[in-house]
Every structure is written in structure tokens, then in C-alpha cells.
Amino acid sequence: MLQDLHLVLNLLEGGFDKLKVLVVGDIMLDRYIHGEVDRISPEAPVPVLRHAQRYERAGGAANVAMNLAGLGCHAYLSGFWGADGEQAELAALLEKAKVDTTGVVTGSLPTISKTRIVGRNQQLMRLDIESRDGASEIDLQRLEERAVGLASKVHAVILSDYAKGALTEHLCAAVIRAARAAGVPVLADPKTPDFSKYSGATTVCPNLAELAMATGVASHKTEELLAAAQALLLEHEFEYLTVTMSEKGISLLRKEGLYHSPARAREVFDVSGAGDTVIATLAACVAGGLPITTAVELANLAAGIVVGKVGTVPIAKHELVAELTPSSGFSAVEKILDRERMVMRVAEWRAAGETIVFTNGCFDLLHVGHITLLEDCRRFGSKLVLGLNADASICRLKGPSRPIVGERERAKVMAALAAVDAVVLFEEDTPLELIQVLKPNVLVKGGDYVVDTIVGAADVMANGGRVEIVPTVEGFSTTNLVKKLAAGSQGS
């Protein structure tokens, strides 16, 4: 179970929306051409690809910004692109994701693009378009002005270095100086063996190969490599190093020692962009005030999700929420949400492909009829949301002697049940407003109802959902229990 789970979910379900993160670096467009290969060309010994699909993705620093946007942060991007068709395609992708590109300079060089030709998920060829010339001094000066101007106005800065010329030593130093003077953390993804380029950054996030080049220790000698990396902390005034170790996970190196987060076992389809996801998630977590060890754990989880996809695909917060919210892993208190949080949680579950089931009631004294109803609900979907009448609502419906058990206690009891994924209180006499905002896939009621008499049924069906009616357990009701208790009290 992830450390500080409650804090993490608070950030994913609204906290990241308040954070601004700047990405400065090498901007690229990734193209993918997919097709089928079933013969060799008669003109040359090369496979013939029958084109079936083409799509574009943001790459390099732009992919880091897309990951931040996917987490819910306000992402700002700074770097170079050209005045060409690739720029138009990339700009459209970023605009759709609401990435702010006011920090991007349109220079004289073409937009960097990489076109991958893939047959049956096997990459056959990659075509790179980029200039070998460096950016002009005027363009570099314009980029520095924009990046430095933004660095003090955000909550974190990422230097996404792909060694394509945007991140010069002078620019890195200027951005780090401006950000740190404003108390803003700086995270760098290196592509040079000399880490002095990033001196003063909060952390540098190399992979094993990059760390091997920086230390001179072979990448397969993991213990020696990490020991040698400790010297880089003092030498370059980093607070810590964050080392991505592929299938081994992520190691956090601090002056006081090593913290390691092992990778979660899952099928790997494509590691493209996994490093971008790691540094974006780390930056968002650090900006949000999470402990760095928790940030590493979440970054590790995010990387594990994206490597299960084909191509450069950014993380989406609903994927993390779905991964972090199995009912078995929650305490009862963590399942109890207010209406606003419940709406966000349900939206994240739905985006992750979950089927949302809703039922409601007072559940004043828990009995076998209630348990049977909730277990029946689970048969109709993957996430069960329970709407619970608040005390004031029950009092109006049942009389001044009810409820017997207060709303806080009832909510905690219901949330402790394995069948229930989330509990939300409602003050109204009926759950209609709650059903209208949650839009469940399945609405379940127990008893002798017909669909026309169930509150919210019409709304659920209008949204493409369905209504299920399950039989009650004869002889069991809270009213009967109250009568028995009263009779027993009078008899004594």
C-alpha cells in the first residue's frame, strides 16, 4: 500500500489542479505509422508495410508537459519549434491537453520529429528530422527570457534534456538560479555525462546508463554505481538523486542513505516515454508537498502503467486513482467522501473503465438483509457507491426517535464492509440529486419496487444505464429490530 495514500488521493482528485509546473527542454513530435507486413519487396530485401493507421504524439519535453496535464497540473512548456507542419500538429496536441505554450520560441530550425514505422507491434524503422545546426544566439536569448520569466511563477521546474540544443549550460544555470531564488524546486532529466550542467538543482533523474556515464562505473555493477553516485550529491549540491532502474524500480539517493522502490510486476509493451512520466510525476508530487519517498512510489506506479501501452503515451490521473482504490486496500475512513470528492472519484473510475453501481438507504441498524443487498449489488458492476441518508433526512422520514445510530458511525460501519467501495451522505429526503450528479451505470434497489417507482431510475436509464431490483430477505428490517428491542425493554 502506498504511503500517505489519503494525501496522494487528495492531490489526484483536485490538488494537482492548483499547481503550476514549467517544463524547459527539447520539444519533439512523435509520429507512428502502423500496418501489416506479409511480404518482402521484390525491389529490395525489405518488408512491405501495408499502411493501416497513423497518429501523432507529443515527444521529448512536450511529452513531459502532457504527463503533467494528464495529472491535472497547469503545465507550461518552454523550448523551440519551427514554423512548419510538424509545429502545427504538435501545437494542436498541446492545445487540446491545455498545455500553455507561451514559453515556446518559434525559431529558424525545423521542429524535431521522429517517425516510427511499426509492423505488428515491431518497430521496423525510425526516421528523424532535425537540424545539426545550433539555435541562433537571438533565439537562445529569447528562450532564456521566457523560461527565466516563468521559473519564479510556478511551483516546480523540470529541465527535460534530450541533448538537442535547447538546454545550454548557460540556460540551465539561469533557470536554476531564478527558480531556486524563488524557492521553486528544479528537477533535471540529464543527457550529458557532466552533471555540473545541472548544479544547484533539487534533483537529477538519470537512468542507469546515464548514471554510469556520469560516474565511470559500469551500469551492471549496481551497488558500486549507486555508491559512486553519492559523491555527485555534494559535488553538485543536489538534495537527492532519483535513479530509474528499468525493471528494478527507482532508487532515491540522499546524504543519509538509500531508499528503493521496486517496480511492480506487469507486462511491458513499450518503455518509450517512461522516464518522462517519472519526472513529471515526481515534480507534481514535490510541488504538492508530498514526502519524496511517497513521490517516488507514485512515480514508480505511473511508469508501470505507461510501459503497458504501445508508443509514447502520457499518464492520466484516472489510471492512478483506479490503481490506488481497490476497496480491499482502504480503511473505512478513506472510503467516506463528501459529494464533491465522490463526483471526482466516480469520474476517475468511469474513465478507467469501471462499472459504477449505486444503491442507497438509511442502514440504521445493520442486519443480514442489508448485507445481502450489498452483495447482490456487487454482481452488477466493479465499484459500489453507497448513498447514506444523513441524520436530518432520517429524522424527517422516520420520526424524531430515529436514527438510532448517528451518521458518522453509520458511515464508518458501512464503509468497513468489503462489498462497499465508497460511502457518501446526502441531506435530502431522496438520493435524486446525488444520482443525477454521479450518473451511475447501474441503480439497485431491494424490495417490491417496480422501475417506475424508484427514485432516479428515469435519470439513470436516460444516461444509458439500467435499474436492477433484488429481493429482500424476509423478516429482516430495522423497524422490526427496533420493535423487538422495545418489546424486550418493556418485558424487563
C-alpha positions as CSV (number, residue, x, y, z in Angstrom):
1,M,0.0,0.0,0.0
2,L,1.3,3.4,-1.0
3,Q,2.5,5.7,1.8
4,D,0.3,8.8,2.6
5,L,-2.5,7.4,0.4
6,H,-5.0,9.9,1.7
7,L,-2.7,12.8,0.7
8,V,-2.0,11.3,-2.7
9,L,-5.7,10.9,-3.5
10,N,-6.3,14.5,-2.3
11,L,-3.8,15.7,-4.9
12,L,-5.0,13.4,-7.7
13,E,-8.6,14.4,-7.1
14,G,-8.2,18.2,-7.1
15,G,-4.9,19.2,-5.5
16,F,-2.9,19.0,-8.7
17,D,-5.3,21.3,-10.4
18,K,-3.9,24.2,-8.2
19,L,-0.3,23.6,-9.2
20,K,1.7,25.1,-12.0
21,V,4.8,23.3,-13.4
22,L,7.2,24.6,-16.0
23,V,9.0,22.2,-18.4
24,V,12.0,23.6,-20.3
25,G,13.7,21.5,-22.9
26,D,13.8,19.8,-26.2
27,I,10.4,19.7,-27.9
28,M,9.6,17.0,-30.4
29,L,6.8,15.4,-32.4
30,D,6.5,11.6,-32.4
31,R,4.7,10.1,-35.4
32,Y,3.7,6.5,-35.6
33,I,2.8,4.6,-38.8
34,H,1.3,1.2,-38.1
35,G,0.5,-1.5,-40.6
36,E,0.7,-5.2,-41.6
37,V,3.7,-6.9,-43.1
38,D,3.1,-10.1,-45.1
39,R,5.7,-10.0,-47.9
40,I,9.1,-8.8,-48.8
41,S,9.6,-6.2,-51.6
42,P,10.8,-7.6,-55.0
43,E,12.8,-4.4,-55.4
44,A,15.0,-4.9,-52.4
45,P,15.2,-7.2,-49.3
46,V,12.9,-5.1,-47.2
47,P,9.5,-5.7,-45.7
48,V,6.5,-4.1,-47.4
49,L,4.2,-2.3,-44.9
50,R,0.5,-2.1,-45.8
51,H,-0.5,1.2,-44.1
52,A,-3.4,0.9,-41.6
53,Q,-3.1,3.7,-39.1
54,R,-1.1,6.9,-38.5
55,Y,-1.1,9.0,-35.4
56,E,0.9,11.7,-33.7
57,R,2.0,12.2,-30.1
58,A,3.9,14.9,-28.2
59,G,7.5,13.8,-27.6
60,G,10.5,14.9,-25.5
61,A,9.8,17.9,-23.2
62,A,6.4,18.2,-24.8
63,N,5.6,14.7,-23.5
64,V,6.7,15.7,-20.0
65,A,4.2,18.6,-20.2
66,M,1.5,16.2,-21.5
67,N,2.1,13.9,-18.4
68,L,1.7,16.9,-16.1
69,A,-1.5,17.9,-17.9
70,G,-2.7,14.3,-17.5
71,L,-2.1,14.5,-13.8
72,G,-4.2,17.7,-13.7
73,C,-1.4,20.2,-13.3
74,H,-1.3,23.5,-15.2
75,A,1.7,22.7,-17.5
76,Y,3.8,25.4,-19.0
77,L,6.2,24.5,-21.9
78,S,9.3,26.3,-23.0
79,G,11.7,25.3,-25.9
80,F,12.0,25.6,-29.6
81,W,9.9,24.6,-32.6
82,G,9.9,25.6,-36.2
83,A,7.3,27.3,-38.4
84,D,6.2,24.1,-40.2
85,G,3.6,21.4,-40.4
86,E,5.1,19.5,-37.6
87,Q,4.7,22.5,-35.3
88,A,1.0,22.8,-36.3
89,E,0.4,19.2,-35.4
90,L,2.3,19.4,-32.1
91,A,0.6,22.7,-31.2
92,A,-2.8,21.1,-31.7
93,L,-2.0,18.2,-29.4
94,L,-0.8,20.5,-26.7
95,E,-3.7,22.9,-27.0
96,K,-6.1,20.0,-26.7
97,A,-4.4,19.0,-23.5
98,K,-4.4,22.6,-22.3
99,V,-0.6,22.9,-22.1
100,D,0.4,26.6,-22.1
101,T,3.0,27.2,-24.9
102,T,3.6,30.9,-24.3
103,G,7.2,30.0,-23.3
104,V,7.9,28.3,-26.7
105,V,10.1,30.2,-29.2
106,T,9.4,29.7,-32.9
107,G,13.0,29.5,-34.2
108,S,14.7,29.2,-37.6
109,L,15.3,25.5,-37.3
110,P,12.7,22.8,-38.1
111,T,10.5,21.2,-35.4
112,I,12.2,18.0,-34.3
113,S,10.2,14.9,-35.3
114,K,10.6,11.2,-35.0
115,T,8.6,8.9,-37.3
116,R,8.4,5.3,-36.2
117,I,7.2,2.7,-38.8
118,V,5.7,-0.3,-37.0
119,G,4.5,-3.7,-38.3
120,R,2.6,-5.9,-35.9
121,N,4.0,-4.0,-32.9
122,Q,7.6,-4.5,-34.2
123,Q,9.4,-1.3,-35.0
124,L,10.9,-1.6,-38.5
125,M,12.4,1.8,-38.9
126,R,12.7,5.3,-37.4
127,L,13.0,8.5,-39.4
128,D,14.4,11.5,-37.5
129,I,14.1,15.1,-38.8
130,E,16.2,17.6,-37.1
131,S,18.9,20.1,-37.9
132,R,22.5,19.6,-36.9
133,D,22.9,23.4,-36.6
134,G,22.5,25.0,-33.2
135,A,19.9,27.6,-32.4
136,S,20.9,31.2,-33.1
137,E,22.1,33.5,-30.3
138,I,19.0,35.6,-30.7
139,D,16.7,32.6,-30.4
140,L,18.6,31.3,-27.4
141,Q,18.3,34.7,-25.7
142,R,14.6,34.8,-26.4
143,L,14.2,31.3,-24.9
144,E,16.1,32.3,-21.8
145,E,14.0,35.3,-21.2
146,R,10.8,33.3,-21.5
147,A,12.0,30.4,-19.4
148,V,13.5,32.6,-16.6
149,G,10.4,34.8,-16.6
150,L,8.2,31.7,-15.9
151,A,10.6,29.9,-13.5
152,S,9.7,32.0,-10.5
153,K,5.9,31.9,-11.1
154,V,5.4,28.2,-10.9
155,H,5.5,25.5,-8.2
156,A,8.2,23.4,-9.8
157,V,10.5,23.4,-12.8
158,I,11.6,20.5,-15.0
159,L,14.7,20.6,-17.2
160,S,13.9,18.0,-19.9
161,D,17.3,17.5,-21.7
162,Y,17.3,15.4,-24.8
163,A,20.7,16.8,-26.0
164,K,19.1,18.6,-29.0
165,G,20.4,22.0,-28.1
166,A,17.7,23.8,-26.2
167,L,19.2,23.3,-22.8
168,T,22.6,25.0,-22.9
169,E,24.7,25.3,-19.8
170,H,24.0,29.0,-19.7
171,L,20.2,28.5,-19.9
172,C,20.2,25.7,-17.3
173,A,22.2,27.9,-14.9
174,A,19.9,30.9,-15.4
175,V,16.7,28.9,-14.9
176,I,18.0,27.0,-11.8
177,R,19.2,30.3,-10.3
178,A,15.9,32.0,-10.9
179,A,13.8,29.1,-9.6
180,R,15.8,28.4,-6.5
181,A,15.9,32.1,-5.6
182,A,12.1,31.9,-5.5
183,G,12.1,28.7,-3.5
184,V,10.9,26.6,-6.5
185,P,12.3,23.0,-6.8
186,V,14.1,22.1,-10.0
187,L,14.2,18.5,-11.4
188,A,16.5,17.7,-14.3
189,D,16.4,14.7,-16.7
190,P,20.0,14.5,-17.9
191,K,21.5,13.6,-21.3
192,T,25.1,14.6,-20.6
193,P,27.7,12.7,-18.5
194,D,28.7,16.0,-16.9
195,F,26.1,16.8,-14.2
196,S,27.7,20.1,-13.5
197,K,25.3,21.5,-16.1
198,Y,22.5,21.0,-13.6
199,S,24.4,22.1,-10.4
200,G,22.1,23.5,-7.8
201,A,19.0,21.6,-9.0
202,T,16.9,19.9,-6.4
203,T,17.4,16.5,-8.0
204,V,18.7,14.9,-11.2
205,C,16.8,11.9,-12.5
206,P,19.2,9.7,-14.6
207,N,18.7,6.1,-15.7
208,L,21.4,3.5,-15.0
209,A,23.2,4.1,-18.4
210,E,23.2,7.9,-17.8
211,L,24.5,7.5,-14.3
212,A,27.2,5.0,-15.5
213,M,28.5,7.7,-17.9
214,A,28.5,10.3,-15.1
215,T,30.4,8.1,-12.6
216,G,32.5,5.9,-14.9
217,V,31.1,2.8,-13.2
218,A,29.6,0.1,-15.3
219,S,25.7,0.1,-15.2
220,H,25.5,-3.6,-14.3
221,K,27.5,-3.1,-11.1
222,T,24.5,-1.6,-9.3
223,E,25.8,-1.3,-5.8
224,E,29.1,0.2,-6.9
225,L,27.3,2.6,-9.2
226,L,24.9,3.9,-6.5
227,A,27.8,4.3,-4.1
228,A,29.7,6.3,-6.6
229,A,26.6,8.4,-7.3
230,Q,26.6,9.6,-3.7
231,A,29.6,11.8,-4.4
232,L,27.6,13.7,-7.0
233,L,25.2,15.0,-4.3
234,L,27.9,17.0,-2.6
235,E,29.8,17.9,-5.7
236,H,26.8,19.5,-7.5
237,E,24.7,20.5,-4.5
238,F,21.7,18.3,-5.3
239,E,19.3,17.5,-2.5
240,Y,19.0,13.9,-3.8
241,L,19.4,11.8,-6.9
242,T,16.5,9.8,-8.3
243,V,17.7,6.9,-10.4
244,T,15.4,5.0,-12.7
245,M,16.5,1.4,-12.9
246,S,14.1,-0.1,-15.5
247,E,12.6,-3.4,-14.2
248,K,14.3,-2.9,-10.9
249,G,12.3,0.2,-10.0
250,I,13.5,3.6,-8.7
251,S,16.3,4.3,-6.2
252,L,16.4,7.6,-4.2
253,L,19.9,8.6,-3.1
254,R,20.2,11.0,-0.2
255,K,23.0,12.1,2.0
256,E,21.5,10.0,4.8
257,G,21.2,6.9,2.7
258,L,19.3,4.9,0.0
259,Y,15.6,4.4,-0.4
260,H,14.5,1.9,-3.1
261,S,11.0,1.5,-4.6
262,P,10.9,-1.9,-6.5
263,A,8.9,-2.0,-9.8
264,R,5.5,-3.7,-9.7
265,A,5.4,-6.8,-12.0
266,R,3.4,-6.1,-15.1
267,E,3.6,-6.8,-18.9
268,V,5.8,-4.4,-20.7
269,F,4.9,-3.3,-24.2
270,D,6.9,-0.1,-24.8
271,V,9.3,1.8,-22.5
272,S,9.1,4.9,-24.7
273,G,8.4,8.0,-22.6
274,A,8.5,6.2,-19.2
275,G,11.3,8.5,-18.0
276,D,9.1,11.5,-18.9
277,T,6.3,10.1,-16.8
278,V,8.6,9.5,-13.9
279,I,10.0,13.1,-13.8
280,A,6.6,14.6,-14.4
281,T,5.0,12.7,-11.6
282,L,7.9,13.4,-9.2
283,A,7.7,17.2,-10.0
284,A,3.9,17.3,-9.5
285,C,4.3,15.4,-6.1
286,V,7.1,17.6,-4.9
287,A,5.2,20.7,-5.9
288,G,2.2,19.4,-4.0
289,G,4.3,18.9,-0.8
290,L,4.4,15.1,-0.7
291,P,7.3,13.4,1.0
292,I,9.9,12.5,-1.6
293,T,9.6,8.8,-0.8
294,T,5.9,8.9,-1.5
295,A,6.6,10.8,-4.7
296,V,9.0,8.1,-5.8
297,E,6.4,5.4,-5.1
298,L,3.8,7.2,-7.1
299,A,6.2,7.9,-10.0
300,N,7.1,4.2,-10.0
301,L,3.4,3.2,-10.2
302,A,2.8,5.7,-13.0
303,A,5.8,4.4,-15.0
304,G,4.5,0.9,-14.6
305,I,1.2,1.9,-16.1
306,V,2.6,3.7,-19.2
307,V,5.0,0.9,-20.1
308,G,2.0,-1.3,-20.6
309,K,0.9,0.8,-23.6
310,V,2.3,1.0,-27.1
311,G,4.0,4.2,-28.1
312,T,4.7,7.4,-26.2
313,V,1.5,7.8,-24.0
314,P,1.3,10.1,-21.0
315,I,-0.1,9.1,-17.7
316,A,-3.7,10.0,-16.8
317,K,-4.8,10.6,-13.2
318,H,-7.8,8.3,-13.6
319,E,-5.4,5.4,-14.2
320,L,-3.6,6.2,-10.9
321,V,-6.8,6.6,-9.0
322,A,-8.1,3.3,-10.3
323,E,-4.9,1.6,-9.4
324,L,-4.9,3.1,-5.9
325,T,-8.5,2.5,-4.9
326,P,-9.2,-1.2,-4.7
327,S,-11.8,-1.5,-1.8
328,S,-9.7,-4.1,-0.1
329,G,-6.8,-1.7,0.3
330,F,-8.8,1.1,2.0
331,S,-9.6,1.7,5.6
332,A,-13.2,2.6,6.4
333,V,-12.5,6.3,6.9
334,E,-10.8,6.5,3.5
335,K,-13.9,5.3,1.7
336,I,-16.1,8.1,3.1
337,L,-16.2,11.0,0.7
338,D,-18.1,14.3,0.5
339,R,-20.2,14.9,-2.6
340,E,-17.6,16.8,-4.5
341,R,-14.9,14.2,-3.9
342,M,-17.3,11.4,-4.8
343,V,-18.2,13.0,-8.1
344,M,-14.4,13.2,-8.9
345,R,-13.8,9.6,-7.7
346,V,-16.6,8.2,-9.8
347,A,-15.4,10.2,-12.9
348,E,-11.9,8.7,-12.5
349,W,-13.3,5.2,-12.0
350,R,-15.5,5.6,-15.1
351,A,-12.6,6.9,-17.2
352,A,-10.7,3.8,-16.1
353,G,-13.4,1.5,-17.5
354,E,-15.1,0.6,-14.1
355,T,-18.8,0.0,-14.0
356,I,-20.4,2.1,-11.2
357,V,-23.2,0.6,-9.2
358,F,-25.3,2.8,-6.8
359,T,-27.7,2.0,-4.0
360,N,-28.9,3.9,-1.1
361,G,-30.7,3.7,2.3
362,C,-30.6,4.6,6.0
363,F,-28.9,1.5,7.2
364,D,-29.7,2.5,10.8
365,L,-29.1,-0.9,12.3
366,L,-27.1,-3.2,10.1
367,H,-28.7,-6.6,9.6
368,V,-28.5,-9.6,7.2
369,G,-30.9,-8.0,4.8
370,H,-28.5,-5.1,4.3
371,I,-25.6,-7.4,3.7
372,T,-27.5,-9.5,1.2
373,L,-28.5,-6.3,-0.7
374,L,-24.9,-5.0,-0.9
375,E,-23.5,-8.4,-2.0
376,D,-26.2,-8.5,-4.7
377,C,-25.1,-5.0,-5.8
378,R,-21.6,-6.2,-6.4
379,R,-22.8,-8.7,-9.0
380,F,-23.8,-5.8,-11.3
381,G,-20.5,-3.9,-11.5
382,S,-17.0,-3.3,-10.3
383,K,-17.4,-0.3,-8.0
384,L,-20.2,0.1,-5.5
385,V,-21.2,3.5,-4.2
386,L,-23.5,3.7,-1.2
387,G,-25.7,6.8,-0.7
388,L,-26.4,7.1,3.0
389,N,-29.2,9.2,4.4
390,A,-27.9,11.8,6.8
391,D,-29.4,12.1,10.3
392,A,-31.6,15.1,9.4
393,S,-33.0,13.2,6.4
394,I,-33.8,10.1,8.5
395,C,-35.4,12.2,11.2
396,R,-37.8,13.7,8.7
397,L,-38.6,10.3,7.2
398,K,-38.7,8.1,10.2
399,G,-39.6,10.4,13.1
400,P,-37.8,12.2,15.9
401,S,-36.7,8.9,17.6
402,R,-34.5,8.0,14.6
403,P,-31.8,7.4,13.7
404,I,-30.6,5.2,16.5
405,V,-27.0,5.3,15.2
406,G,-25.5,8.7,14.1
407,E,-24.5,9.4,10.5
408,R,-20.7,9.3,11.2
409,E,-20.9,5.9,12.9
410,R,-23.2,4.5,10.3
411,A,-21.0,5.7,7.5
412,K,-17.9,4.1,9.1
413,V,-19.7,0.8,9.7
414,M,-20.9,0.7,6.1
415,A,-17.5,1.7,4.7
416,A,-15.9,-1.1,6.6
417,L,-17.8,-3.7,4.5
418,A,-15.8,-5.3,1.8
419,A,-18.6,-5.0,-0.7
420,V,-18.7,-1.2,-0.5
421,D,-16.1,0.9,-2.4
422,A,-17.3,4.4,-1.3
423,V,-19.9,6.0,1.0
424,V,-21.4,9.4,0.6
425,L,-24.0,11.1,2.8
426,F,-27.0,13.1,1.5
427,E,-29.2,15.5,3.4
428,E,-32.2,15.4,1.0
429,D,-35.2,13.1,1.6
430,T,-34.3,11.2,-1.6
431,P,-31.0,10.5,-3.4
432,L,-32.2,12.0,-6.7
433,E,-29.7,14.9,-6.7
434,L,-26.9,12.5,-5.9
435,I,-27.9,10.1,-8.6
436,Q,-28.1,13.0,-11.1
437,V,-24.5,14.1,-10.5
438,L,-22.9,10.7,-10.1
439,K,-24.7,9.2,-13.2
440,P,-24.2,5.5,-12.1
441,N,-24.2,2.7,-14.7
442,V,-26.5,0.6,-12.5
443,L,-29.0,1.6,-9.9
444,V,-30.0,-1.1,-7.5
445,K,-33.0,-1.3,-5.1
446,G,-34.2,-4.1,-2.9
447,G,-37.8,-5.0,-2.2
448,D,-41.1,-4.9,-4.1
449,Y,-40.4,-1.9,-6.2
450,V,-41.1,-1.5,-9.8
451,V,-38.8,0.6,-12.0
452,D,-41.4,3.4,-12.3
453,T,-41.4,3.9,-8.5
454,I,-37.7,4.0,-8.0
455,V,-36.2,7.5,-7.4
456,G,-33.6,8.3,-10.1
457,A,-34.5,5.4,-12.3
458,A,-35.5,7.6,-15.2
459,D,-32.3,9.6,-15.0
460,V,-30.1,6.5,-14.9
461,M,-31.8,5.0,-18.0
462,A,-31.7,8.3,-19.8
463,N,-27.9,8.2,-19.4
464,G,-27.7,4.7,-20.9
465,G,-27.7,2.9,-17.5
466,R,-30.0,0.3,-16.1
467,V,-32.0,-0.4,-13.0
468,E,-31.9,-3.7,-11.1
469,I,-34.4,-4.8,-8.4
470,V,-33.2,-7.6,-6.0
471,P,-35.4,-9.4,-3.4
472,T,-35.3,-8.6,0.2
473,V,-34.6,-11.1,3.0
474,E,-38.0,-11.8,4.6
475,G,-38.4,-10.8,8.2
476,F,-35.4,-8.6,8.5
477,S,-35.7,-4.8,8.7
478,T,-34.5,-2.0,11.0
479,T,-38.1,-1.3,12.0
480,N,-38.6,-4.9,13.2
481,L,-35.4,-4.8,15.1
482,V,-36.4,-1.6,16.9
483,K,-39.8,-3.1,17.8
484,K,-38.1,-6.2,19.2
485,L,-35.7,-4.1,21.2
486,A,-38.6,-2.0,22.6
487,A,-40.6,-5.1,23.4
488,G,-37.6,-6.6,25.2
489,S,-37.1,-3.4,27.2
490,Q,-40.7,-3.4,28.3
491,G,-40.6,-7.0,29.3
492,S,-37.6,-6.5,31.6
